[in-house]
Amino acid sequence: MTDYWSMLFVFVLATFIGLGVIRRVSRLLYTPLMSLTNAISAIAVVGSIVVAGADYPLTIRILGGVALFASMTNIVSGFLITDRMLKMFKKQ
Amino acid sequence: MTHAVAQLAAVLATALFIFSLHWMNDPKTARRGVAAGVTGMLVAVVATWIQPEIIHHGWVALAIVAGAAGALVAVVVTDRRLAAEMTRFLLPRSGVRIAVVTE
């Protein structure tokens, strides 16, 4: 029960942090910001590492490996594409 | 002990992600924002991997290398023409928006 309350606490504080971080973003950077947010949201990779690497039956570990593969593509290409976008902006 | 490391790494990664988004607000610090995001992601992945529950290291390494290789191939293969088209598509729009706002 206490755990749920502390989770709610974290959720509310995180909402305010998110609002403060995003509020005054330069209009030029909307697209790179979305791309970066997508790359960061792949932090769910942590969960798939646990599922793929811990002592589970083989079927579950295969599914975890697929999830790990998918989030890894998201991470690597997300950061690379964001960086490339910023490079293109700099050229202009 | 390693669990304490994991907790510390989680706090560090969270802080790095928040700074990453914050630095993305300004074109001058945008590249630094990407670097902070990459660092935070590395910290989180390594701290999870060294946990004692993770015993099938080869399996994890295989999936990570395959995913990274796939993403690299996809990014490299993506045509430069596509990048040019994206610039042409993005920049006029943002220009129009700024013009509308300043009017």
N, CA and C atoms of all chains as a GROMACS GRO file, in nm:
protein
  585
    1MET      N    1   0.083  -0.121   0.000
    1MET     CA    2   0.000   0.000   0.000
    1MET      C    3   0.086   0.125   0.000
    2THR      N    4   0.184   0.129   0.089
    2THR     CA    5   0.277   0.242   0.093
    2THR      C    6   0.349   0.256  -0.040
    3ASP      N    7   0.378   0.140  -0.100
    3ASP     CA    8   0.452   0.141  -0.225
    3ASP      C    9   0.374   0.215  -0.334
    4TYR      N   10   0.242   0.190  -0.338
    4TYR     CA   11   0.160   0.259  -0.438
    4TYR      C   12   0.163   0.409  -0.416
    5TRP      N   13   0.159   0.450  -0.287
    5TRP     CA   14   0.160   0.593  -0.261
    5TRP      C   15   0.291   0.656  -0.304
    6SER      N   16   0.403   0.586  -0.278
    6SER     CA   17   0.531   0.645  -0.319
    6SER      C   18   0.542   0.647  -0.472
    7MET      N   19   0.484   0.547  -0.537
    7MET     CA   20   0.484   0.549  -0.684
    7MET      C   21   0.405   0.669  -0.736
    8LEU      N   22   0.290   0.695  -0.674
    8LEU     CA   23   0.209   0.811  -0.713
    8LEU      C   24   0.286   0.940  -0.693
    9PHE      N   25   0.359   0.944  -0.581
    9PHE     CA   26   0.446   1.058  -0.550
    9PHE      C   27   0.546   1.083  -0.662
   10VAL      N   28   0.617   0.976  -0.698
   10VAL     CA   29   0.717   0.987  -0.805
   10VAL      C   30   0.651   1.031  -0.935
   11PHE      N   31   0.534   0.975  -0.964
   11PHE     CA   32   0.464   1.008  -1.088
   11PHE      C   33   0.431   1.157  -1.094
   12VAL      N   34   0.378   1.211  -0.983
   12VAL     CA   35   0.339   1.352  -0.982
   12VAL      C   36   0.463   1.441  -0.997
   13LEU      N   37   0.569   1.408  -0.923
   13LEU     CA   38   0.692   1.490  -0.933
   13LEU      C   39   0.750   1.482  -1.073
   14ALA      N   40   0.748   1.361  -1.133
   14ALA     CA   41   0.802   1.344  -1.268
   14ALA      C   42   0.723   1.426  -1.368
   15THR      N   43   0.590   1.436  -1.346
   15THR     CA   44   0.508   1.517  -1.436
   15THR      C   45   0.555   1.662  -1.435
   16PHE      N   46   0.582   1.714  -1.315
   16PHE     CA   47   0.626   1.854  -1.307
   16PHE      C   48   0.763   1.873  -1.371
   17ILE      N   49   0.853   1.776  -1.348
   17ILE     CA   50   0.986   1.786  -1.410
   17ILE      C   51   0.973   1.786  -1.561
   18GLY      N   52   0.890   1.695  -1.614
   18GLY     CA   53   0.871   1.687  -1.758
   18GLY      C   54   0.818   1.816  -1.814
   19LEU      N   55   0.720   1.874  -1.745
   19LEU     CA   56   0.662   2.001  -1.789
   19LEU      C   57   0.768   2.111  -1.792
   20GLY      N   58   0.848   2.119  -1.686
   20GLY     CA   59   0.951   2.222  -1.678
   20GLY      C   60   1.058   2.206  -1.783
   21VAL      N   61   1.092   2.079  -1.813
   21VAL     CA   62   1.200   2.054  -1.909
   21VAL      C   63   1.156   2.089  -2.051
   22ILE      N   64   1.030   2.063  -2.084
   22ILE     CA   65   0.982   2.073  -2.222
   22ILE      C   66   0.928   2.212  -2.255
   23ARG      N   67   0.896   2.294  -2.154
   23ARG     CA   68   0.812   2.411  -2.179
   23ARG      C   69   0.873   2.512  -2.277
   24ARG      N   70   1.002   2.544  -2.260
   24ARG     CA   71   1.057   2.651  -2.343
   24ARG      C   72   1.150   2.598  -2.451
   25VAL      N   73   1.105   2.499  -2.526
   25VAL     CA   74   1.190   2.442  -2.629
   25VAL      C   75   1.183   2.528  -2.755
   26SER      N   76   1.299   2.544  -2.820
   26SER     CA   77   1.304   2.622  -2.943
   26SER      C   78   1.224   2.552  -3.053
   27ARG      N   79   1.150   2.628  -3.133
   27ARG     CA   80   1.062   2.569  -3.233
   27ARG      C   81   1.137   2.485  -3.334
   28LEU      N   82   1.261   2.525  -3.362
   28LEU     CA   83   1.343   2.454  -3.459
   28LEU      C   84   1.372   2.311  -3.412
   29LEU      N   85   1.369   2.289  -3.280
   29LEU     CA   86   1.415   2.162  -3.225
   29LEU      C   87   1.302   2.066  -3.191
   30TYR      N   88   1.179   2.095  -3.237
   30TYR     CA   89   1.068   2.004  -3.205
   30TYR      C   90   1.097   1.862  -3.253
   31THR      N   91   1.139   1.849  -3.380
   31THR     CA   92   1.158   1.715  -3.437
   31THR      C   93   1.273   1.639  -3.371
   32PRO      N   94   1.395   1.700  -3.354
   32PRO     CA   95   1.499   1.628  -3.282
   32PRO      C   96   1.458   1.591  -3.140
   33LEU      N   97   1.378   1.677  -3.076
   33LEU     CA   98   1.335   1.647  -2.938
   33LEU      C   99   1.246   1.524  -2.936
   34MET      N  100   1.154   1.514  -3.034
   34MET     CA  101   1.068   1.395  -3.041
   34MET      C  102   1.153   1.271  -3.066
   35SER      N  103   1.252   1.286  -3.155
   35SER     CA  104   1.338   1.172  -3.187
   35SER      C  105   1.419   1.128  -3.066
   36LEU      N  106   1.472   1.226  -2.992
   36LEU     CA  107   1.549   1.194  -2.871
   36LEU      C  108   1.460   1.129  -2.765
   37THR      N  109   1.338   1.180  -2.752
   37THR     CA  110   1.245   1.122  -2.654
   37THR      C  111   1.215   0.977  -2.688
   38ASN      N  112   1.199   0.949  -2.817
   38ASN     CA  113   1.175   0.812  -2.860
   38ASN      C  114   1.295   0.723  -2.824
   39ALA      N  115   1.417   0.775  -2.848
   39ALA     CA  116   1.536   0.695  -2.817
   39ALA      C  117   1.545   0.668  -2.667
   40ILE      N  118   1.516   0.772  -2.586
   40ILE     CA  119   1.527   0.756  -2.441
   40ILE      C  120   1.419   0.662  -2.388
   41SER      N  121   1.301   0.664  -2.453
   41SER     CA  122   1.193   0.578  -2.406
   41SER      C  123   1.230   0.430  -2.419
   42ALA      N  124   1.333   0.402  -2.499
   42ALA     CA  125   1.378   0.263  -2.513
   42ALA      C  126   1.456   0.217  -2.391
   43ILE      N  127   1.451   0.292  -2.281
   43ILE     CA  128   1.512   0.248  -2.156
   43ILE      C  129   1.445   0.119  -2.107
   44ALA      N  130   1.329   0.086  -2.167
   44ALA     CA  131   1.264  -0.042  -2.137
   44ALA      C  132   1.355  -0.160  -2.170
   45VAL      N  133   1.468  -0.132  -2.239
   45VAL     CA  134   1.567  -0.235  -2.269
   45VAL      C  135   1.616  -0.303  -2.141
   46VAL      N  136   1.616  -0.227  -2.030
   46VAL     CA  137   1.662  -0.282  -1.902
   46VAL      C  138   1.578  -0.403  -1.863
   47GLY      N  139   1.446  -0.391  -1.882
   47GLY     CA  140   1.358  -0.503  -1.851
   47GLY      C  141   1.385  -0.624  -1.940
   48SER      N  142   1.409  -0.597  -2.069
   48SER     CA  143   1.430  -0.711  -2.158
   48SER      C  144   1.565  -0.778  -2.133
   49ILE      N  145   1.666  -0.701  -2.083
   49ILE     CA  146   1.793  -0.766  -2.046
   49ILE      C  147   1.768  -0.867  -1.935
   50VAL      N  148   1.687  -0.827  -1.835
   50VAL     CA  149   1.658  -0.919  -1.724
   50VAL      C  150   1.585  -1.043  -1.774
   51VAL      N  151   1.484  -1.021  -1.862
   51VAL     CA  152   1.407  -1.136  -1.911
   51VAL      C  153   1.494  -1.228  -1.997
   52ALA      N  154   1.582  -1.168  -2.078
   52ALA     CA  155   1.663  -1.250  -2.169
   52ALA      C  156   1.776  -1.322  -2.095
   53GLY      N  157   1.830  -1.259  -1.988
   53GLY     CA  158   1.951  -1.313  -1.928
   53GLY      C  159   1.932  -1.392  -1.800
   54ALA      N  160   1.819  -1.374  -1.732
   54ALA     CA  161   1.802  -1.443  -1.603
   54ALA      C  162   1.761  -1.588  -1.625
   55ASP      N  163   1.743  -1.662  -1.516
   55ASP     CA  164   1.719  -1.805  -1.525
   55ASP      C  165   1.572  -1.834  -1.551
   56TYR      N  166   1.528  -1.821  -1.676
   56TYR     CA  167   1.391  -1.850  -1.714
   56TYR      C  168   1.390  -1.964  -1.815
   57PRO      N  169   1.272  -2.026  -1.840
   57PRO     CA  170   1.264  -2.127  -1.947
   57PRO      C  171   1.305  -2.070  -2.083
   58LEU      N  172   1.344  -2.159  -2.173
   58LEU     CA  173   1.402  -2.115  -2.300
   58LEU      C  174   1.305  -2.029  -2.381
   59THR      N  175   1.175  -2.066  -2.382
   59THR     CA  176   1.078  -1.989  -2.460
   59THR      C  177   1.076  -1.844  -2.416
   60ILE      N  178   1.074  -1.824  -2.283
   60ILE     CA  179   1.069  -1.688  -2.230
   60ILE      C  180   1.196  -1.614  -2.265
   61ARG      N  181   1.312  -1.685  -2.259
   61ARG     CA  182   1.438  -1.616  -2.290
   61ARG      C  183   1.446  -1.578  -2.438
   62ILE      N  184   1.386  -1.663  -2.524
   62ILE     CA  185   1.385  -1.627  -2.666
   62ILE      C  186   1.302  -1.501  -2.688
   63LEU      N  187   1.185  -1.496  -2.623
   63LEU     CA  188   1.102  -1.376  -2.635
   63LEU      C  189   1.176  -1.254  -2.581
   64GLY      N  190   1.248  -1.273  -2.467
   64GLY     CA  191   1.327  -1.163  -2.412
   64GLY      C  192   1.436  -1.119  -2.508
   65GLY      N  193   1.497  -1.216  -2.577
   65GLY     CA  194   1.600  -1.181  -2.675
   65GLY      C  195   1.542  -1.101  -2.790
   66VAL      N  196   1.422  -1.138  -2.835
   66VAL     CA  197   1.358  -1.060  -2.942
   66VAL      C  198   1.330  -0.918  -2.895
   67ALA      N  199   1.280  -0.906  -2.770
   67ALA     CA  200   1.253  -0.773  -2.716
   67ALA      C  201   1.381  -0.693  -2.705
   68LEU      N  202   1.490  -0.759  -2.663
   68LEU     CA  203   1.619  -0.691  -2.650
   68LEU      C  204   1.668  -0.643  -2.786
   69PHE      N  205   1.654  -0.730  -2.888
   69PHE     CA  206   1.693  -0.692  -3.024
   69PHE      C  207   1.614  -0.569  -3.069
   70ALA      N  208   1.483  -0.572  -3.046
   70ALA     CA  209   1.399  -0.462  -3.093
   70ALA      C  210   1.434  -0.332  -3.022
   71SER      N  211   1.452  -0.337  -2.889
   71SER     CA  212   1.481  -0.210  -2.821
   71SER      C  213   1.622  -0.161  -2.854
   72MET      N  214   1.713  -0.255  -2.883
   72MET     CA  215   1.849  -0.212  -2.918
   72MET      C  216   1.849  -0.137  -3.052
   73THR      N  217   1.771  -0.187  -3.151
   73THR     CA  218   1.760  -0.112  -3.277
   73THR      C  219   1.705   0.027  -3.250
   74ASN      N  220   1.603   0.033  -3.162
   74ASN     CA  221   1.542   0.163  -3.132
   74ASN      C  222   1.644   0.259  -3.072
   75ILE      N  223   1.724   0.208  -2.977
   75ILE     CA  224   1.822   0.294  -2.910
   75ILE      C  225   1.926   0.345  -3.009
   76VAL      N  226   1.994   0.250  -3.077
   76VAL     CA  227   2.107   0.288  -3.161
   76VAL      C  228   2.062   0.381  -3.274
   77SER      N  229   1.957   0.338  -3.348
   77SER     CA  230   1.916   0.422  -3.460
   77SER      C  231   1.854   0.551  -3.412
   78GLY      N  232   1.786   0.548  -3.297
   78GLY     CA  233   1.726   0.672  -3.245
   78GLY      C  234   1.830   0.778  -3.217
   79PHE      N  235   1.937   0.739  -3.145
   79PHE     CA  236   2.040   0.839  -3.114
   79PHE      C  237   2.115   0.881  -3.239
   80LEU      N  238   2.144   0.785  -3.329
   80LEU     CA  239   2.217   0.820  -3.451
   80LEU      C  240   2.138   0.918  -3.537
   81ILE      N  241   2.006   0.890  -3.552
   81ILE     CA  242   1.923   0.976  -3.636
   81ILE      C  243   1.912   1.115  -3.574
   82THR      N  244   1.896   1.120  -3.440
   82THR     CA  245   1.888   1.251  -3.375
   82THR      C  246   2.014   1.332  -3.401
   83ASP      N  247   2.129   1.265  -3.387
   83ASP     CA  248   2.256   1.335  -3.408
   83ASP      C  249   2.268   1.383  -3.552
   84ARG      N  250   2.223   1.299  -3.645
   84ARG     CA  251   2.232   1.337  -3.786
   84ARG      C  252   2.142   1.458  -3.816
   85MET      N  253   2.023   1.458  -3.757
   85MET     CA  254   1.933   1.573  -3.774
   85MET      C  255   2.000   1.701  -3.727
   86LEU      N  256   2.064   1.694  -3.609
   86LEU     CA  257   2.128   1.814  -3.554
   86LEU      C  258   2.242   1.860  -3.644
   87LYS      N  259   2.315   1.763  -3.700
   87LYS     CA  260   2.423   1.799  -3.793
   87LYS      C  261   2.365   1.873  -3.913
   88MET      N  262   2.250   1.826  -3.962
   88MET     CA  263   2.189   1.891  -4.078
   88MET      C  264   2.146   2.032  -4.044
   89PHE      N  265   2.096   2.053  -3.923
   89PHE     CA  266   2.058   2.188  -3.882
   89PHE      C  267   2.178   2.281  -3.879
   90LYS      N  268   2.290   2.226  -3.831
   90LYS     CA  269   2.410   2.309  -3.817
   90LYS      C  270   2.458   2.357  -3.953
   91LYS      N  271   2.441   2.270  -4.055
   91LYS     CA  272   2.490   2.304  -4.189
   91LYS      C  273   2.416   2.426  -4.245
   92GLN      N  274   2.290   2.438  -4.210
   92GLN     CA  275   2.207   2.546  -4.269
   92GLN      C  276   2.252   2.684  -4.224
   93MET      N  277   2.564  -0.554  -0.271
   93MET     CA  278   2.665  -0.460  -0.322
   93MET      C  279   2.631  -0.419  -0.465
   94THR      N  280   2.616  -0.519  -0.554
   94THR     CA  281   2.581  -0.484  -0.693
   94THR      C  282   2.443  -0.421  -0.702
   95HIS      N  283   2.355  -0.455  -0.604
   95HIS     CA  284   2.223  -0.393  -0.605
   95HIS      C  285   2.233  -0.245  -0.572
   96ALA      N  286   2.327  -0.212  -0.480
   96ALA     CA  287   2.350  -0.071  -0.450
   96ALA      C  288   2.401   0.001  -0.574
   97VAL      N  289   2.491  -0.066  -0.647
   97VAL     CA  290   2.541  -0.008  -0.772
   97VAL      C  291   2.426   0.016  -0.869
   98ALA      N  292   2.333  -0.081  -0.876
   98ALA     CA  293   2.220  -0.067  -0.966
   98ALA      C  294   2.133   0.053  -0.928
   99GLN      N  295   2.110   0.070  -0.796
   99GLN     CA  296   2.029   0.184  -0.752
   99GLN      C  297   2.096   0.315  -0.790
  100LEU      N  298   2.227   0.321  -0.763
  100LEU     CA  299   2.304   0.442  -0.795
  100LEU      C  300   2.299   0.469  -0.946
  101ALA      N  301   2.315   0.362  -1.025
  101ALA     CA  302   2.313   0.378  -1.170
  101ALA      C  303   2.177   0.425  -1.218
  102ALA      N  304   2.069   0.378  -1.152
  102ALA     CA  305   1.935   0.421  -1.192
  102ALA      C  306   1.919   0.571  -1.168
  103VAL      N  307   1.966   0.618  -1.052
  103VAL     CA  308   1.956   0.761  -1.022
  103VAL      C  309   2.038   0.842  -1.122
  104LEU      N  310   2.160   0.794  -1.150
  104LEU     CA  311   2.249   0.864  -1.242
  104LEU      C  312   2.188   0.870  -1.382
  105ALA      N  313   2.134   0.755  -1.428
  105ALA     CA  314   2.075   0.751  -1.562
  105ALA      C  315   1.955   0.844  -1.571
  106THR      N  316   1.871   0.846  -1.465
  106THR     CA  317   1.755   0.934  -1.466
  106THR      C  318   1.797   1.080  -1.477
  107ALA      N  319   1.899   1.118  -1.397
  107ALA     CA  320   1.947   1.256  -1.402
  107ALA      C  321   2.001   1.289  -1.541
  108LEU      N  322   2.075   1.196  -1.600
  108LEU     CA  323   2.132   1.220  -1.733
  108LEU      C  324   2.020   1.236  -1.837
  109PHE      N  325   1.913   1.157  -1.826
  109PHE     CA  326   1.802   1.168  -1.921
  109PHE      C  327   1.733   1.303  -1.908
  110ILE      N  328   1.714   1.348  -1.783
  110ILE     CA  329   1.648   1.477  -1.764
  110ILE      C  330   1.734   1.588  -1.825
  111PHE      N  331   1.866   1.582  -1.799
  111PHE     CA  332   1.955   1.684  -1.857
  111PHE      C  333   1.957   1.673  -2.010
  112SER      N  334   1.949   1.549  -2.059
  112SER     CA  335   1.948   1.529  -2.203
  112SER      C  336   1.832   1.605  -2.268
  113LEU      N  337   1.712   1.589  -2.211
  113LEU     CA  338   1.595   1.658  -2.267
  113LEU      C  339   1.607   1.809  -2.246
  114HIS      N  340   1.665   1.848  -2.132
  114HIS     CA  341   1.678   1.991  -2.104
  114HIS      C  342   1.773   2.058  -2.202
  115TRP      N  343   1.886   1.991  -2.230
  115TRP     CA  344   1.983   2.049  -2.322
  115TRP      C  345   1.930   2.054  -2.464
  116MET      N  346   1.831   1.971  -2.495
  116MET     CA  347   1.775   1.970  -2.629
  116MET      C  348   1.688   2.095  -2.654
  117ASN      N  349   1.664   2.175  -2.549
  117ASN     CA  350   1.581   2.295  -2.566
  117ASN      C  351   1.651   2.404  -2.645
  118ASP      N  352   1.784   2.403  -2.647
  118ASP     CA  353   1.860   2.512  -2.704
  118ASP      C  354   1.951   2.458  -2.814
  119PRO      N  355   1.950   2.517  -2.933
  119PRO     CA  356   2.036   2.465  -3.041
  119PRO      C  357   2.184   2.462  -3.002
  120LYS      N  358   2.226   2.551  -2.912
  120LYS     CA  359   2.368   2.555  -2.877
  120LYS      C  360   2.410   2.431  -2.798
  121THR      N  361   2.320   2.376  -2.717
  121THR     CA  362   2.358   2.262  -2.633
  121THR      C  363   2.295   2.132  -2.681
  122ALA      N  364   2.235   2.132  -2.801
  122ALA     CA  365   2.157   2.015  -2.844
  122ALA      C  366   2.244   1.890  -2.859
  123ARG      N  367   2.366   1.909  -2.916
  123ARG     CA  368   2.454   1.793  -2.935
  123ARG      C  369   2.491   1.732  -2.800
  124ARG      N  370   2.514   1.819  -2.701
  124ARG     CA  371   2.545   1.770  -2.567
  124ARG      C  372   2.429   1.687  -2.512
  125GLY      N  373   2.305   1.728  -2.547
  125GLY     CA  374   2.189   1.652  -2.503
  125GLY      C  375   2.192   1.509  -2.554
  126VAL      N  376   2.228   1.492  -2.682
  126VAL     CA  377   2.238   1.356  -2.737
  126VAL      C  378   2.345   1.277  -2.662
  127ALA      N  379   2.461   1.342  -2.636
  127ALA     CA  380   2.569   1.272  -2.565
  127ALA      C  381   2.523   1.227  -2.426
  128ALA      N  382   2.449   1.315  -2.357
  128ALA     CA  383   2.401   1.279  -2.223
  128ALA      C  384   2.305   1.160  -2.231
  129GLY      N  385   2.218   1.159  -2.333
  129GLY     CA  386   2.126   1.047  -2.348
  129GLY      C  387   2.199   0.916  -2.372
  130VAL      N  388   2.301   0.920  -2.458
  130VAL     CA  389   2.379   0.798  -2.486
  130VAL      C  390   2.448   0.750  -2.359
  131THR      N  391   2.508   0.843  -2.284
  131THR     CA  392   2.577   0.805  -2.160
  131THR      C  393   2.479   0.741  -2.061
  132GLY      N  394   2.363   0.805  -2.043
  132GLY     CA  395   2.265   0.751  -1.950
  132GLY      C  396   2.222   0.610  -1.989
  133MET      N  397   2.202   0.589  -2.119
  133MET     CA  398   2.160   0.458  -2.166
  133MET      C  399   2.269   0.354  -2.140
  134LEU      N  400   2.397   0.392  -2.166
  134LEU     CA  401   2.509   0.300  -2.140
  134LEU      C  402   2.514   0.262  -1.992
  135VAL      N  403   2.503   0.364  -1.906
  135VAL     CA  404   2.509   0.339  -1.761
  135VAL      C  405   2.401   0.240  -1.719
  136ALA      N  406   2.277   0.263  -1.770
  136ALA     CA  407   2.165   0.178  -1.730
  136ALA      C  408   2.186   0.035  -1.778
  137VAL      N  409   2.230   0.019  -1.904
  137VAL     CA  410   2.245  -0.116  -1.960
  137VAL      C  411   2.356  -0.192  -1.887
  138VAL      N  412   2.471  -0.126  -1.865
  138VAL     CA  413   2.583  -0.194  -1.799
  138VAL      C  414   2.546  -0.232  -1.656
  139ALA      N  415   2.481  -0.140  -1.584
  139ALA     CA  416   2.445  -0.168  -1.445
  139ALA      C  417   2.346  -0.284  -1.436
  140THR      N  418   2.256  -0.297  -1.536
  140THR     CA  419   2.164  -0.411  -1.535
  140THR      C  420   2.236  -0.541  -1.568
  141TRP      N  421   2.329  -0.530  -1.662
  141TRP     CA  422   2.398  -0.650  -1.710
  141TRP      C  423   2.484  -0.714  -1.600
  142ILE      N  424   2.546  -0.633  -1.514
  142ILE     CA  425   2.637  -0.690  -1.414
  142ILE      C  426   2.562  -0.744  -1.292
  143GLN      N  427   2.428  -0.741  -1.295
  143GLN     CA  428   2.353  -0.797  -1.182
  143GLN      C  429   2.376  -0.948  -1.174
  144PRO      N  430   2.376  -1.004  -1.052
  144PRO     CA  431   2.399  -1.149  -1.038
  144PRO      C  432   2.288  -1.234  -1.099
  145GLU      N  433   2.166  -1.178  -1.118
  145GLU     CA  434   2.058  -1.260  -1.178
  145GLU      C  435   2.085  -1.292  -1.324
  146ILE      N  436   2.162  -1.208  -1.390
  146ILE     CA  437   2.188  -1.230  -1.533
  146ILE      C  438   2.295  -1.337  -1.547
  147ILE      N  439   2.254  -1.454  -1.597
  147ILE     CA  440   2.351  -1.564  -1.606
  147ILE      C  441   2.380  -1.603  -1.751
  148HIS      N  442   2.286  -1.576  -1.843
  148HIS     CA  443   2.309  -1.614  -1.982
  148HIS      C  444   2.370  -1.496  -2.058
  149HIS      N  445   2.500  -1.473  -2.034
  149HIS     CA  446   2.561  -1.352  -2.091
  149HIS      C  447   2.570  -1.358  -2.243
  150GLY      N  448   2.597  -1.478  -2.296
  150GLY     CA  449   2.611  -1.491  -2.441
  150GLY      C  450   2.482  -1.454  -2.513
  151TRP      N  451   2.372  -1.496  -2.457
  151TRP     CA  452   2.241  -1.469  -2.515
  151TRP      C  453   2.214  -1.318  -2.520
  152VAL      N  454   2.243  -1.251  -2.407
  152VAL     CA  455   2.222  -1.106  -2.401
  152VAL      C  456   2.314  -1.036  -2.501
  153ALA      N  457   2.442  -1.079  -2.503
  153ALA     CA  458   2.538  -1.014  -2.593
  153ALA      C  459   2.496  -1.032  -2.738
  154LEU      N  460   2.450  -1.154  -2.772
  154LEU     CA  461   2.407  -1.181  -2.910
  154LEU      C  462   2.294  -1.087  -2.951
  155ALA      N  463   2.191  -1.075  -2.863
  155ALA     CA  464   2.076  -0.991  -2.898
  155ALA      C  465   2.119  -0.844  -2.910
  156ILE      N  466   2.209  -0.799  -2.820
  156ILE     CA  467   2.250  -0.659  -2.824
  156ILE      C  468   2.330  -0.630  -2.950
  157VAL      N  469   2.426  -0.720  -2.982
  157VAL     CA  470   2.509  -0.698  -3.101
  157VAL      C  471   2.423  -0.703  -3.226
  158ALA      N  472   2.330  -0.800  -3.233
  158ALA     CA  473   2.244  -0.810  -3.351
  158ALA      C  474   2.159  -0.684  -3.366
  159GLY      N  475   2.103  -0.636  -3.255
  159GLY     CA  476   2.020  -0.516  -3.262
  159GLY      C  477   2.100  -0.396  -3.306
  160ALA      N  478   2.220  -0.379  -3.248
  160ALA     CA  479   2.302  -0.263  -3.283
  160ALA      C  480   2.345  -0.270  -3.429
  161ALA      N  481   2.381  -0.393  -3.476
  161ALA     CA  482   2.423  -0.408  -3.615
  161ALA      C  483   2.308  -0.375  -3.710
  162GLY      N  484   2.189  -0.426  -3.676
  162GLY     CA  485   2.073  -0.398  -3.759
  162GLY      C  486   2.045  -0.249  -3.769
  163ALA      N  487   2.054  -0.180  -3.655
  163ALA     CA  488   2.028  -0.036  -3.654
  163ALA      C  489   2.133   0.038  -3.735
  164LEU      N  490   2.260  -0.002  -3.720
  164LEU     CA  491   2.369   0.064  -3.795
  164LEU      C  492   2.347   0.049  -3.944
  165VAL      N  493   2.315  -0.074  -3.987
  165VAL     CA  494   2.292  -0.099  -4.129
  165VAL      C  495   2.176  -0.012  -4.178
  166ALA      N  496   2.068  -0.007  -4.098
  166ALA     CA  497   1.951   0.070  -4.140
  166ALA      C  498   1.987   0.218  -4.155
  167VAL      N  499   2.066   0.270  -4.059
  167VAL     CA  500   2.097   0.413  -4.064
  167VAL      C  501   2.191   0.443  -4.180
  168VAL      N  502   2.290   0.353  -4.203
  168VAL     CA  503   2.387   0.378  -4.310
  168VAL      C  504   2.321   0.364  -4.446
  169VAL      N  505   2.234   0.263  -4.459
  169VAL     CA  506   2.172   0.237  -4.588
  169VAL      C  507   2.074   0.348  -4.626
  170THR      N  508   2.014   0.412  -4.524
  170THR     CA  509   1.920   0.520  -4.553
  170THR      C  510   1.985   0.622  -4.645
  171ASP      N  511   1.916   0.651  -4.754
  171ASP     CA  512   1.977   0.730  -4.860
  171ASP      C  513   2.004   0.873  -4.818
  172ARG      N  514   2.109   0.931  -4.873
  172ARG     CA  515   2.136   1.072  -4.844
  172ARG      C  516   2.028   1.161  -4.904
  173ARG      N  517   1.970   1.114  -5.013
  173ARG     CA  518   1.861   1.191  -5.073
  173ARG      C  519   1.746   1.208  -4.974
  174LEU      N  520   1.724   1.101  -4.898
  174LEU     CA  521   1.617   1.105  -4.798
  174LEU      C  522   1.647   1.214  -4.695
  175ALA      N  523   1.775   1.220  -4.652
  175ALA     CA  524   1.814   1.322  -4.556
  175ALA      C  525   1.791   1.461  -4.612
  176ALA      N  526   1.829   1.479  -4.741
  176ALA     CA  527   1.812   1.610  -4.803
  176ALA      C  528   1.663   1.646  -4.810
  177GLU      N  529   1.580   1.546  -4.845
  177GLU     CA  530   1.438   1.572  -4.854
  177GLU      C  531   1.380   1.609  -4.719
  178MET      N  532   1.431   1.543  -4.616
  178MET     CA  533   1.382   1.571  -4.481
  178MET      C  534   1.413   1.716  -4.443
  179THR      N  535   1.536   1.760  -4.477
  179THR     CA  536   1.572   1.899  -4.447
  179THR      C  537   1.479   1.994  -4.520
  180ARG      N  538   1.456   1.964  -4.651
  180ARG     CA  539   1.370   2.052  -4.730
  180ARG      C  540   1.230   2.056  -4.671
  181PHE      N  541   1.187   1.942  -4.614
  181PHE     CA  542   1.053   1.933  -4.559
  181PHE      C  543   1.043   2.004  -4.424
  182LEU      N  544   1.150   1.991  -4.344
  182LEU     CA  545   1.143   2.041  -4.207
  182LEU      C  546   1.167   2.192  -4.199
  183LEU      N  547   1.276   2.237  -4.264
  183LEU     CA  548   1.317   2.376  -4.240
  183LEU      C  549   1.216   2.480  -4.286
  184PRO      N  550   1.157   2.467  -4.408
  184PRO     CA  551   1.057   2.568  -4.445
  184PRO      C  552   0.942   2.572  -4.348
  185ARG      N  553   0.901   2.454  -4.301
  185ARG     CA  554   0.788   2.452  -4.208
  185ARG      C  555   0.820   2.527  -4.079
  186SER      N  556   0.940   2.498  -4.024
  186SER     CA  557   0.973   2.566  -3.899
  186SER      C  558   0.985   2.716  -3.926
  187GLY      N  559   1.038   2.752  -4.046
  187GLY     CA  560   1.048   2.894  -4.081
  187GLY      C  561   0.912   2.959  -4.085
  188VAL      N  562   0.816   2.888  -4.147
  188VAL     CA  563   0.680   2.943  -4.155
  188VAL      C  564   0.624   2.964  -4.015
  189ARG      N  565   0.647   2.866  -3.929
  189ARG     CA  566   0.592   2.877  -3.794
  189ARG      C  567   0.650   2.998  -3.721
  190ILE      N  568   0.782   3.015  -3.734
  190ILE     CA  569   0.845   3.128  -3.665
  190ILE      C  570   0.790   3.259  -3.721
  191ALA      N  571   0.773   3.262  -3.857
  191ALA     CA  572   0.723   3.384  -3.919
  191ALA      C  573   0.583   3.415  -3.867
  192VAL      N  574   0.501   3.312  -3.855
  192VAL     CA  575   0.364   3.334  -3.808
  192VAL      C  576   0.365   3.390  -3.666
  193VAL      N  577   0.456   3.336  -3.585
  193VAL     CA  578   0.459   3.379  -3.446
  193VAL      C  579   0.505   3.524  -3.433
  194THR      N  580   0.606   3.562  -3.516
  194THR     CA  581   0.663   3.695  -3.500
  194THR      C  582   0.577   3.803  -3.564
  195GLU      N  583   0.481   3.763  -3.649
  195GLU     CA  584   0.399   3.864  -3.717
  195GLU      C  585   0.321   3.951  -3.619
   0.00000   0.00000   0.00000
